[in-house]
């Protein structure tokens, strides 16, 4: 491991807190040190308060901040004098500790201080760094990890046995550190948890961390426990779209709410899932307490979710201390699934959550396998896993958490998603918590959003193979399908029937009708498995109830699509799939309304372009956003009792009325 410190970069930070931000970001750049909010850093600074008194303040990373992106606002300032008094107490409950930390902050707007605040305060150094370095955990999580840590570091670190994060850990660390530190001490290792470094400058503390972790990496290399070689041959079967969707449905049923599944069939994931001993090594527990909170319990090996539920119930009954009465029982669904064909599958209430679990378990797989090469992986006992999972502070978070967005855990697919109504539908669905797959013939769709809950796929919906491949990608990314928005379509230039050539007619029918038939047919098995029932919304047209001249191909294709939706509503209602159609008119911020088309249609009615845009009873301009919001609402609870409807969104059209 190499230091990333740069004198040039560091020169941009003029204060101790600024340098604390800089080295925190350096740590955050390396996922083998910290992941998704893990790790912690602090700095002690003397400041004058509002009445002119000088006091020492501990700036410690605040809750909800990630080291990779942290800013000065991400550090919570807490009065050191009070923290040192708290450190001398023999008993302090977690809820009392949280209250004391909050009441001793000097900025009301700052985030909540870390639960390790008292620990940071008790270490007699200006800068303190804490990471969950993979290399160190690979060593500590073995049967003789304590001896190996001594072998690696000698007197350079103080070793602390595992204690659950919180006040008790701070008290034990303070006692051990005070009794065992020497002039050589530059760090502290918490067994099954992580490593601390410290120094009088930000650079010293950071580079000590890098040096300490590097020693663990070198040790693993010397013991031939660093490189993980995949088996000579991996089973690579075709990823079965329907099997993943069925697995998602089973997990959602056990969880009691919709979930997102993320499938990983890379070489490392398949190799781990196909190990002969995976049933044993994967059931030893999480690598660190931080991982317990984020990944929950142990992985499911195979796909028998009901068996996992039974095992969880038994585990709960056996491991729950009589004195512990969880306020909220966490759902008994797995967060990690290992399958020989599917590789690593992670589960979350959202795509972001599933990604976090995947990132953490990818590192966990490496830790487990390196520990195995070092003599055998040995993590926390089940009782400690239970204690962290049903931690008082985690229970408090669950009680405070508000209601989730309407489509949390659900997956939507939108066609024609790169512009106009399709683009607006993507935004409306994301806003409501859905994970969204956007299809469009425009390759720009693939870079539409850089976020875990969106996947853009270049797809010509007129190509059946492209549709199949797109659905494979959608299911691999998110696990299934709940909502289908049929929006892609073309609107040819105005042409009377006597001048309409067959090729144009067939092209319009192929895109506006045939492609939607294929999409509905291929999506049906997935929609059928949707935990809350499948939903389909087709974007029709005002031309269905009120066609106009010179638009025969377009009007006929949308009328046929509407009829297809009516038939589907009859056929699929028993599968809890509801299907509705929107008939917008004059939505001028869409791709089909080119300047030529707009000018032509306005001229046909003897209107100016501006008059044509508001040529409805309400004299309003209908936008893509209006259509998208209604489409999204039709997929929600408000329309739970509605199917086969045709709803105009046109500002009021006298011919439709």
C-alpha positions as CSV (number, residue, x, y, z in Angstrom):
1,X,0.0,0.0,0.0
2,X,1.4,3.4,-1.0
3,X,0.8,6.9,0.5
4,X,-1.2,9.2,-1.7
5,X,-0.1,12.3,0.2
6,X,0.9,15.2,-2.2
7,X,2.6,18.3,-0.9
8,X,1.0,20.3,-3.7
9,X,-2.5,19.1,-2.9
10,X,-2.0,19.6,0.8
11,X,-0.9,23.2,0.3
12,X,-4.4,24.0,-0.7
13,X,-5.6,23.3,2.9
14,X,-4.6,26.1,5.3
15,X,-6.0,24.9,8.6
16,X,-5.8,21.8,10.8
17,X,-9.5,21.0,10.0
18,X,-8.8,21.5,6.3
19,X,-5.8,19.1,6.4
20,X,-8.1,16.7,8.4
21,X,-10.5,16.8,5.4
22,X,-7.7,16.2,3.0
23,X,-6.2,13.1,4.6
24,X,-9.7,11.8,5.3
25,X,-10.4,11.9,1.6
26,X,-7.1,10.2,0.9
27,X,-8.3,7.3,3.1
28,X,-11.7,7.3,1.4
29,X,-10.2,6.9,-2.0
30,X,-9.1,3.4,-1.2
31,X,-12.0,0.9,-0.7
32,X,-9.7,-1.6,0.9
33,X,-9.5,0.8,3.8
34,X,-13.1,2.2,4.1
35,X,-16.4,1.6,2.4
36,X,-19.7,3.5,2.3
37,X,-19.5,5.6,5.5
38,X,-17.1,3.2,7.3
39,X,-14.0,4.4,9.1
40,X,-13.5,7.5,11.2
41,X,-11.2,10.4,11.6
42,X,-10.8,13.3,14.0
43,X,-8.7,16.3,15.0
44,X,-8.4,18.2,18.3
45,X,-8.4,22.0,17.9
46,X,-8.2,24.9,20.5
47,X,-10.8,27.6,19.7
48,X,-12.4,30.6,21.4
49,X,-16.1,30.3,22.1
50,X,-18.6,33.2,21.8
51,X,-17.7,34.6,25.2
52,X,-14.0,34.6,24.4
53,X,-13.0,31.5,26.5
54,X,-10.6,29.2,24.9
55,X,-11.6,25.5,24.8
56,X,-10.4,22.3,23.1
57,X,-12.8,21.0,20.6
58,X,-12.8,17.5,19.0
59,X,-13.8,17.6,15.4
60,X,-14.9,14.0,14.6
61,X,-16.5,12.6,11.4
62,X,-20.3,13.0,11.6
63,X,-22.9,10.4,11.0
64,X,-24.0,10.0,7.4
65,X,-20.8,11.3,5.9
66,X,-18.4,9.3,3.7
67,X,-14.7,9.8,4.0
68,X,-14.2,9.9,0.2
69,X,-16.4,13.0,-0.2
70,X,-16.3,14.6,3.3
71,X,-16.1,18.3,3.8
72,X,-15.5,20.5,6.8
73,X,-19.2,20.5,7.4
74,X,-19.1,16.8,7.8
75,X,-17.2,17.0,11.1
76,X,-19.0,17.4,14.4
77,X,-17.4,19.7,16.9
78,X,-17.7,18.4,20.5
79,X,-16.2,19.9,23.7
80,X,-13.2,17.8,24.8
81,X,-13.5,18.7,28.5
82,X,-16.8,17.0,28.8
83,X,-15.7,14.0,26.6
84,X,-12.8,13.3,28.9
85,X,-15.1,13.4,31.9
86,X,-17.4,10.9,30.2
87,X,-14.5,8.7,29.4
88,X,-13.9,8.2,33.2
89,X,-17.4,6.9,33.8
90,X,-17.8,3.1,34.5
91,X,-21.2,2.9,32.9
92,X,-23.0,4.9,30.2
93,X,-25.8,3.5,28.0
94,X,-25.7,4.1,24.3
95,X,-28.7,6.3,24.4
96,X,-27.2,8.4,27.2
97,X,-24.0,8.6,25.3
98,X,-25.7,9.9,22.2
99,X,-27.6,12.5,24.3
100,X,-24.3,13.7,25.9
101,X,-22.5,14.0,22.6
102,X,-25.3,16.0,21.0
103,X,-25.6,18.4,24.0
104,X,-21.9,19.1,24.0
105,X,-21.7,20.1,20.3
106,X,-20.7,23.7,19.5
107,X,-22.7,23.9,16.2
108,X,-26.3,22.9,16.2
109,X,-26.2,22.4,12.4
110,X,-23.4,19.9,12.5
111,X,-24.1,16.2,12.0
112,X,-24.5,13.8,14.9
113,X,-21.0,12.8,16.3
114,X,-19.7,9.2,15.7
115,X,-20.4,6.6,18.3
116,X,-16.6,6.4,18.6
117,X,-16.3,10.0,19.6
118,X,-15.3,9.3,23.2
119,X,-12.7,6.8,22.0
120,X,-11.1,9.4,19.7
121,X,-11.1,11.9,22.6
122,X,-9.4,9.6,25.0
123,X,-6.4,9.0,22.6
124,X,-3.8,11.6,23.5
125,X,-3.0,12.7,19.9
126,X,-4.1,15.6,17.8
127,X,-5.0,13.6,14.8
128,X,-6.6,10.1,14.9
129,X,-7.5,7.8,12.0
130,X,-9.6,4.6,12.0
131,X,-10.1,2.2,9.1
132,X,-11.5,-1.3,8.5
133,X,-8.4,-2.2,6.4
134,X,-9.1,-5.5,4.6
135,X,-5.5,-6.7,5.1
136,X,-5.7,-6.2,8.9
137,X,-9.1,-7.8,9.2
138,X,-7.8,-10.8,7.1
139,X,-5.2,-11.3,9.9
140,X,-7.4,-10.6,13.0
141,X,-10.2,-12.9,11.8
142,X,-8.2,-16.1,12.2
143,X,-8.0,-18.6,15.1
144,X,-4.6,-17.2,16.1
145,X,-5.1,-13.7,14.9
146,X,-3.9,-12.1,18.1
147,X,-0.5,-13.8,17.9
148,X,-0.2,-12.9,14.2
149,X,-0.9,-9.3,14.9
150,X,1.8,-9.3,17.6
151,X,4.2,-10.9,15.1
152,X,3.5,-8.2,12.5
153,X,3.6,-5.1,14.8
154,X,5.3,-6.0,18.0
155,X,5.3,-3.0,20.4
156,X,4.2,-0.6,17.6
157,X,0.5,-1.2,18.3
158,X,-1.7,-1.8,21.3
159,X,-4.0,-4.8,20.7
160,X,-7.6,-4.6,22.0
161,X,-9.9,-7.6,22.1
162,X,-13.3,-7.3,20.4
163,X,-15.8,-5.1,22.1
164,X,-19.0,-3.9,20.5
165,X,-18.8,-0.3,19.3
166,X,-20.0,2.3,21.8
167,X,-19.0,3.5,25.2
168,X,-17.8,0.1,26.5
169,X,-15.3,0.0,23.6
170,X,-14.1,3.5,24.4
171,X,-13.5,2.6,28.0
172,X,-11.7,-0.7,27.3
173,X,-9.5,1.0,24.7
174,X,-8.6,3.8,27.1
175,X,-7.6,1.4,29.8
176,X,-5.6,-0.9,27.5
177,X,-3.9,2.0,25.7
178,X,-2.9,3.7,29.0
179,X,-1.5,0.5,30.4
180,X,0.3,-0.8,27.3
181,X,1.4,2.1,25.1
182,X,5.1,2.8,24.8
183,X,7.4,5.3,23.1
184,X,7.2,3.1,20.0
185,X,3.4,3.0,19.8
186,X,2.0,4.4,16.6
187,X,-1.3,2.5,16.3
188,X,-4.0,0.3,17.9
189,X,-5.6,-2.8,16.5
190,X,-9.1,-3.7,17.5
191,X,-9.6,-7.4,16.9
192,X,-12.3,-8.3,14.4
193,X,-12.9,-4.6,13.9
194,X,-10.1,-2.4,12.5
195,X,-7.0,-0.4,13.1
196,X,-6.2,3.1,14.5
197,X,-3.2,5.4,13.8
198,X,-2.5,8.8,15.3
199,X,0.0,11.6,15.1
200,X,0.6,15.3,15.8
201,X,0.0,16.2,12.2
202,X,-2.5,15.1,9.6
203,X,0.3,13.7,7.4
204,X,1.9,11.8,10.2
205,X,-1.3,10.1,11.2
206,X,-2.3,9.3,7.6
207,X,1.1,7.9,6.6
208,X,1.3,5.8,9.8
209,X,-2.0,4.3,8.8
210,X,-0.7,3.5,5.3
211,X,2.6,2.0,6.7
212,X,0.7,-0.1,9.3
213,X,-1.7,-1.6,6.7
214,X,1.2,-2.1,4.3
215,X,2.9,-4.3,6.9
216,X,-0.2,-6.5,7.1
217,X,-0.3,-6.8,3.3
218,X,3.4,-7.7,3.1
219,X,2.8,-10.3,5.8
220,X,-0.1,-11.9,3.9
221,X,2.1,-11.9,0.8
222,X,4.9,-13.6,2.7
223,X,2.5,-16.3,4.0
224,X,1.1,-16.9,0.4
225,X,-2.2,-15.6,1.6
226,X,-2.6,-12.6,-0.6
227,X,-3.3,-13.7,-4.1
228,X,-6.6,-15.6,-4.5
229,X,-6.5,-17.9,-7.5
230,X,-9.8,-18.8,-9.1
231,X,-10.5,-22.5,-9.9
232,X,-9.2,-23.9,-13.2
233,X,-12.8,-24.0,-14.6
234,X,-15.9,-22.0,-13.6
235,X,-19.4,-23.1,-14.3
236,X,-20.8,-20.4,-16.7
237,X,-24.4,-21.1,-17.5
238,X,-26.6,-18.6,-19.2
239,X,-28.0,-16.2,-16.7
240,X,-31.7,-17.0,-16.5
241,X,-33.8,-13.9,-16.4
242,X,-36.9,-15.6,-15.0
243,X,-34.9,-17.5,-12.3
244,X,-33.5,-14.2,-11.0
245,X,-37.0,-12.7,-11.0
246,X,-38.4,-15.7,-9.2
247,X,-35.7,-15.4,-6.6
248,X,-36.5,-11.8,-6.1
249,X,-40.2,-12.6,-5.6
250,X,-39.3,-15.2,-3.0
251,X,-37.1,-12.8,-1.1
252,X,-39.8,-10.1,-1.2
253,X,-42.4,-12.5,0.1
254,X,-40.2,-13.3,3.1
255,X,-39.2,-9.7,3.6
256,X,-42.8,-8.4,3.4
257,X,-42.0,-5.7,0.9
258,X,-40.5,-5.2,-2.6
259,X,-36.7,-5.5,-2.9
260,X,-34.0,-4.9,-5.4
261,X,-31.6,-7.7,-6.4
262,X,-28.2,-7.0,-7.9
263,X,-26.6,-10.0,-9.7
264,X,-22.8,-10.3,-10.1
265,X,-21.3,-13.0,-12.3
266,X,-17.8,-11.8,-12.5
267,X,-15.0,-14.3,-12.1
268,X,-14.4,-13.5,-8.4
269,X,-18.0,-13.8,-7.5
270,X,-18.6,-17.1,-9.4
271,X,-15.3,-18.5,-8.0
272,X,-16.4,-17.8,-4.4
273,X,-19.9,-19.1,-4.9
274,X,-18.6,-22.3,-6.5
275,X,-16.1,-23.1,-3.8
276,X,-16.7,-26.6,-2.3
277,X,-16.5,-25.2,1.2
278,X,-18.7,-22.1,0.6
279,X,-21.5,-23.5,2.8
280,X,-19.0,-23.5,5.7
281,X,-16.8,-20.4,5.2
282,X,-19.6,-18.1,4.3
283,X,-21.5,-18.9,7.5
284,X,-18.8,-17.8,10.0
285,X,-20.0,-14.2,10.3
286,X,-19.3,-10.7,9.0
287,X,-15.8,-9.4,8.8
288,X,-16.4,-6.3,11.1
289,X,-19.3,-4.9,13.2
290,X,-19.7,-2.2,10.5
291,X,-20.4,-5.0,7.9
292,X,-23.0,-6.6,10.2
293,X,-25.0,-3.3,10.2
294,X,-24.9,-3.0,6.5
295,X,-25.2,-6.6,5.2
296,X,-27.3,-8.2,8.0
297,X,-26.7,-11.7,9.2
298,X,-25.2,-14.5,7.0
299,X,-25.5,-15.2,3.3
300,X,-28.0,-17.6,1.9
301,X,-26.2,-20.3,-0.1
302,X,-28.5,-21.5,-2.8
303,X,-32.0,-20.3,-3.5
304,X,-34.2,-21.8,-0.8
305,X,-35.4,-18.6,0.8
306,X,-38.0,-20.3,3.0
307,X,-35.3,-22.5,4.5
308,X,-33.3,-19.3,5.3
309,X,-36.3,-17.8,7.0
310,X,-36.7,-20.9,9.2
311,X,-33.0,-20.8,10.1
312,X,-33.3,-17.1,10.9
313,X,-36.2,-17.7,13.2
314,X,-34.3,-20.4,15.0
315,X,-31.2,-18.1,15.2
316,X,-33.3,-15.3,16.7
317,X,-34.8,-17.6,19.3
318,X,-31.4,-19.1,20.3
319,X,-29.2,-15.9,20.2
320,X,-31.5,-13.3,21.7
321,X,-30.3,-12.5,25.2
322,X,-33.2,-12.6,27.6
323,X,-32.5,-9.0,28.5
324,X,-32.7,-7.8,24.9
325,X,-36.1,-7.1,23.6
326,X,-35.8,-5.5,20.1
327,X,-38.3,-2.8,19.4
328,X,-38.3,-3.6,15.7
329,X,-37.6,-7.2,14.5
330,X,-35.7,-6.9,11.3
331,X,-37.2,-8.8,8.4
332,X,-35.8,-12.4,8.0
333,X,-34.8,-12.0,4.4
334,X,-31.2,-12.5,3.3
335,X,-29.1,-9.6,2.1
336,X,-26.5,-11.8,0.4
337,X,-27.2,-14.8,-1.7
338,X,-24.5,-17.1,-3.1
339,X,-25.4,-19.3,-6.0
340,X,-23.3,-21.5,-8.3
341,X,-25.0,-20.2,-11.4
342,X,-25.9,-16.6,-10.4
343,X,-22.7,-15.9,-8.5
344,X,-23.2,-13.1,-5.9
345,X,-26.7,-11.7,-5.5
346,X,-27.2,-8.8,-3.1
347,X,-30.5,-7.6,-1.8
348,X,-31.6,-4.1,-0.7
349,X,-34.7,-2.0,-0.1
350,X,-33.3,0.2,-2.8
351,X,-30.7,-0.1,-5.6
352,X,-28.3,2.0,-3.5
353,X,-28.7,-0.4,-0.6
354,X,-28.1,-3.4,-2.8
355,X,-25.0,-1.8,-4.2
356,X,-23.6,-1.1,-0.8
357,X,-24.1,-4.7,0.2
358,X,-22.4,-5.9,-3.0
359,X,-19.4,-3.6,-2.4
360,X,-19.0,-4.7,1.2
361,X,-19.4,-8.4,0.4
362,X,-16.9,-8.3,-2.5
363,X,-14.3,-7.2,0.1
364,X,-15.6,-9.8,2.6
365,X,-15.0,-12.6,0.1
366,X,-11.4,-11.5,-0.2
367,X,-11.0,-11.3,3.5
368,X,-12.5,-14.7,4.1
369,X,-10.4,-16.4,1.4
370,X,-7.1,-14.7,2.6
371,X,-7.9,-15.7,6.2
372,X,-8.5,-19.3,5.0
373,X,-5.1,-19.3,3.3
374,X,-3.7,-18.0,6.6
375,X,-5.1,-20.9,8.6
376,X,-8.8,-20.5,8.6
377,X,-11.4,-17.7,8.8
378,X,-12.9,-17.0,12.2
379,X,-15.2,-14.1,12.7
380,X,-17.4,-12.9,15.6
381,X,-19.6,-15.4,17.4
382,X,-23.3,-15.4,16.6
383,X,-24.1,-13.7,19.9
384,X,-22.0,-10.7,18.9
385,X,-23.5,-10.5,15.5
386,X,-27.0,-10.5,17.1
387,X,-25.9,-7.8,19.6
388,X,-24.8,-5.5,16.7
389,X,-27.7,-6.2,14.5
390,X,-30.2,-5.4,17.3
391,X,-28.1,-2.6,18.7
392,X,-30.0,0.0,20.7
393,X,-28.7,2.7,18.4
394,X,-29.8,0.8,15.3
395,X,-33.2,0.2,16.8
396,X,-33.5,3.9,17.4
397,X,-32.7,4.7,13.8
398,X,-35.4,2.3,12.6
399,X,-38.0,4.0,14.9
400,X,-37.0,7.4,13.6
401,X,-36.9,6.5,9.9
402,X,-39.8,8.1,8.1
403,X,-42.0,6.5,5.4
404,X,-40.2,5.4,2.3
405,X,-41.0,6.8,-1.2
406,X,-44.0,5.1,-2.9
407,X,-42.0,2.9,-5.3
408,X,-39.1,1.9,-2.9
409,X,-37.9,-1.6,-3.9
410,X,-39.7,-1.6,-7.2
411,X,-38.3,-1.6,-10.7
412,X,-39.6,0.2,-13.7
413,X,-38.7,0.0,-17.4
414,X,-39.3,3.0,-19.7
415,X,-39.0,3.0,-23.5
416,X,-38.0,6.1,-25.5
417,X,-36.4,7.3,-22.3
418,X,-33.8,9.7,-23.6
419,X,-36.1,12.6,-24.3
420,X,-39.6,14.0,-24.0
421,X,-42.3,12.0,-22.1
422,X,-39.9,9.1,-21.6
423,X,-37.3,11.2,-20.0
424,X,-39.8,12.9,-17.8
425,X,-41.2,9.4,-16.8
426,X,-37.7,8.3,-15.7
427,X,-37.5,11.4,-13.5
428,X,-41.0,10.9,-12.0
429,X,-40.3,7.3,-11.2
430,X,-36.9,7.9,-9.7
431,X,-38.4,10.7,-7.5
432,X,-40.9,8.1,-6.2
433,X,-38.1,5.7,-5.2
434,X,-38.1,3.2,-8.1
435,X,-35.0,1.7,-9.7
436,X,-35.4,2.6,-13.4
437,X,-34.1,1.0,-16.7
438,X,-34.3,3.4,-19.6
439,X,-34.3,2.1,-23.2
440,X,-33.7,4.3,-26.2
441,X,-32.2,4.0,-29.6
442,X,-30.0,7.1,-28.7
443,X,-26.7,5.9,-27.1
444,X,-26.8,9.0,-24.9
445,X,-29.2,7.0,-22.7
446,X,-26.3,5.1,-21.2
447,X,-24.9,8.2,-19.6
448,X,-28.2,9.7,-18.7
449,X,-27.7,9.4,-15.0
450,X,-24.7,8.3,-12.9
451,X,-26.5,6.8,-9.9
452,X,-27.1,3.3,-8.7
453,X,-30.9,3.3,-9.3
454,X,-30.7,4.0,-13.1
455,X,-29.4,1.8,-15.9
456,X,-29.6,3.2,-19.5
457,X,-29.6,0.7,-22.4
458,X,-29.2,1.5,-26.0
459,X,-32.0,-0.5,-27.7
460,X,-33.9,-0.4,-30.9
461,X,-37.3,-1.6,-29.7
462,X,-38.0,-2.8,-33.3
463,X,-35.3,-5.5,-32.7
464,X,-36.6,-8.5,-30.7
465,X,-33.1,-9.6,-29.9
466,X,-32.2,-6.2,-28.6
467,X,-35.3,-6.3,-26.4
468,X,-34.4,-9.6,-25.0
469,X,-30.8,-8.5,-24.2
470,X,-32.2,-5.3,-22.6
471,X,-34.5,-7.3,-20.3
472,X,-31.5,-9.5,-19.3
473,X,-29.6,-6.4,-18.4
474,X,-32.5,-5.0,-16.4
475,X,-33.0,-8.1,-14.4
476,X,-29.3,-8.6,-13.7
477,X,-29.1,-5.0,-12.5
478,X,-32.3,-4.9,-10.3
479,X,-33.8,-8.4,-10.1
480,X,-37.2,-8.1,-11.9
481,X,-39.8,-5.8,-13.2
482,X,-42.9,-4.1,-11.6
483,X,-43.7,-1.2,-13.9
484,X,-43.6,-0.9,-17.7
485,X,-44.0,2.4,-19.4
486,X,-44.6,1.9,-23.2
487,X,-43.6,5.3,-24.6
488,X,-41.3,4.8,-27.6
489,X,-42.9,5.7,-30.9
490,X,-42.5,7.6,-34.1
491,X,-44.7,10.2,-35.8
492,X,-44.1,10.5,-39.5
493,X,-44.7,13.7,-41.5
494,X,-48.3,14.4,-42.4
495,X,-49.5,12.4,-45.4
496,X,-52.9,11.7,-46.8
497,X,-53.9,8.1,-47.4
498,X,-53.8,8.3,-51.1
499,X,-50.1,9.3,-50.8
500,X,-49.2,6.9,-48.0
501,X,-46.6,4.4,-49.1
502,X,-46.5,0.9,-47.7
503,X,-43.0,1.2,-46.3
504,X,-44.0,4.1,-44.1
505,X,-47.1,2.4,-42.9
506,X,-45.2,-0.7,-42.0
507,X,-42.5,1.2,-40.2
508,X,-44.9,3.1,-38.1
509,X,-46.8,-0.1,-37.2
510,X,-43.6,-2.0,-36.5
511,X,-42.4,0.6,-33.9
512,X,-45.7,1.9,-32.4
513,X,-47.5,-1.5,-32.3
514,X,-45.4,-4.6,-33.0
515,X,-42.5,-3.6,-30.7
516,X,-45.0,-3.0,-27.8
517,X,-46.5,-6.4,-28.4
518,X,-43.0,-8.0,-28.1
519,X,-42.2,-5.9,-25.0
520,X,-45.5,-6.9,-23.3
521,X,-45.1,-10.5,-24.2
522,X,-41.5,-10.7,-22.9
523,X,-42.2,-8.6,-19.8
524,X,-45.3,-10.6,-18.8
525,X,-43.5,-13.3,-16.9
526,X,-41.6,-10.7,-14.9
527,X,-44.7,-8.5,-14.2
528,X,-46.5,-11.6,-13.0
529,X,-43.9,-11.9,-10.2
530,X,-44.1,-8.3,-9.1
531,X,-44.6,-8.3,-5.3
532,X,-47.3,-5.5,-5.4
533,X,-48.7,-6.6,-8.8
534,X,-47.5,-5.5,-12.2
535,X,-48.4,-2.2,-13.8
536,X,-48.3,-1.2,-17.4
537,X,-49.0,2.3,-18.8
538,X,-49.1,2.9,-22.5
539,X,-48.7,6.3,-24.0
540,X,-51.4,6.5,-26.6
541,X,-52.7,9.6,-28.3
542,X,-55.6,12.0,-28.7
543,X,-55.7,10.6,-32.2
544,X,-57.3,7.4,-30.9
545,X,-60.7,9.0,-29.9
546,X,-60.3,11.9,-32.3
547,X,-58.1,11.3,-35.3
548,X,-57.1,14.0,-37.7
549,X,-56.4,14.0,-41.4
550,X,-52.9,13.2,-42.8
551,X,-52.0,11.0,-39.8
552,X,-53.5,7.6,-40.8
553,X,-50.5,5.5,-39.9
554,X,-49.9,7.1,-36.6
555,X,-53.6,7.2,-35.6
556,X,-54.1,3.6,-36.6
557,X,-51.0,2.4,-34.8
558,X,-52.0,4.1,-31.5
559,X,-55.6,2.8,-31.9
560,X,-54.3,-0.7,-32.3
561,X,-52.0,-0.3,-29.3
562,X,-55.0,0.9,-27.2
563,X,-57.0,-2.2,-28.3
564,X,-54.0,-4.4,-27.4
565,X,-53.9,-2.8,-23.9
566,X,-57.7,-3.5,-23.5
567,X,-57.2,-7.1,-24.4
568,X,-54.2,-7.4,-22.1
569,X,-56.2,-6.0,-19.2
570,X,-58.8,-8.7,-19.8
571,X,-56.2,-11.5,-20.0
572,X,-53.8,-10.4,-17.2
573,X,-56.1,-9.2,-14.5
574,X,-56.0,-12.6,-12.8
575,X,-52.2,-12.2,-12.6
576,X,-52.6,-8.9,-10.6
577,X,-51.3,-6.8,-13.6
578,X,-53.2,-3.6,-14.2
579,X,-53.0,-1.8,-17.5
580,X,-53.9,1.7,-18.4
581,X,-53.5,4.1,-21.3
582,X,-52.9,7.8,-21.4
583,X,-53.9,9.8,-24.4
584,X,-51.9,13.0,-24.5
585,X,-52.2,15.7,-27.1
586,X,-50.0,18.5,-28.2
587,X,-47.0,17.7,-26.0
588,X,-44.6,19.9,-27.8
589,X,-41.4,19.2,-25.8
590,X,-41.2,15.6,-27.3
591,X,-39.1,14.2,-30.1
592,X,-41.9,13.6,-32.5
593,X,-42.8,17.3,-32.6
594,X,-40.1,18.7,-34.9
595,X,-40.4,22.2,-36.1
596,X,-41.6,21.0,-39.5
597,X,-44.4,18.9,-37.9
598,X,-45.4,21.6,-35.6
599,X,-45.5,24.2,-38.4
600,X,-47.4,21.9,-40.7
601,X,-50.1,21.0,-38.1
602,X,-50.6,24.6,-37.0
603,X,-50.9,25.7,-40.7
604,X,-53.5,22.9,-41.2
605,X,-55.7,24.4,-38.5
606,X,-55.1,27.9,-39.6
607,X,-53.3,28.8,-36.4
608,X,-50.0,30.3,-35.4
609,X,-47.6,27.9,-33.6
610,X,-48.2,29.6,-30.2
611,X,-52.0,29.4,-30.7
612,X,-51.7,25.7,-31.7
613,X,-49.7,24.9,-28.5
614,X,-52.7,26.0,-26.4
615,X,-55.5,25.0,-28.7
616,X,-57.6,23.3,-26.0
617,X,-60.5,24.2,-23.8
618,X,-58.4,25.2,-20.8
619,X,-55.9,27.1,-23.0
620,X,-53.0,25.4,-21.3
621,X,-49.8,23.9,-22.7
622,X,-49.4,20.2,-21.8
623,X,-45.8,19.3,-21.1
624,X,-43.9,16.0,-20.8
625,X,-43.8,16.5,-17.0
626,X,-47.6,16.6,-16.8
627,X,-47.9,13.3,-18.7
628,X,-45.1,11.7,-16.7
629,X,-46.5,12.6,-13.4
630,X,-49.9,11.1,-14.3
631,X,-48.2,8.0,-15.7
632,X,-46.3,7.5,-12.4
633,X,-49.4,8.1,-10.3
634,X,-51.3,5.5,-12.4
635,X,-48.7,3.0,-11.2
636,X,-49.3,4.0,-7.6
637,X,-51.8,3.2,-4.8
638,X,-54.2,5.9,-6.0
639,X,-55.1,3.9,-9.1
640,X,-54.9,0.4,-7.4
641,X,-58.6,-0.2,-8.4
642,X,-58.2,0.9,-12.0
643,X,-57.4,-1.1,-15.1
644,X,-58.2,-0.8,-18.8
645,X,-58.8,3.0,-18.5
646,X,-58.1,5.5,-21.2
647,X,-57.3,8.9,-19.7
648,X,-57.0,12.0,-21.8
649,X,-54.3,14.6,-20.9
650,X,-54.9,17.3,-23.4
651,X,-56.2,20.4,-21.7
652,X,-59.7,19.4,-22.9
653,X,-60.4,18.7,-26.5
654,X,-63.9,19.3,-27.8
655,X,-63.7,16.5,-30.3
656,X,-62.6,14.0,-27.7
657,X,-65.3,15.2,-25.3
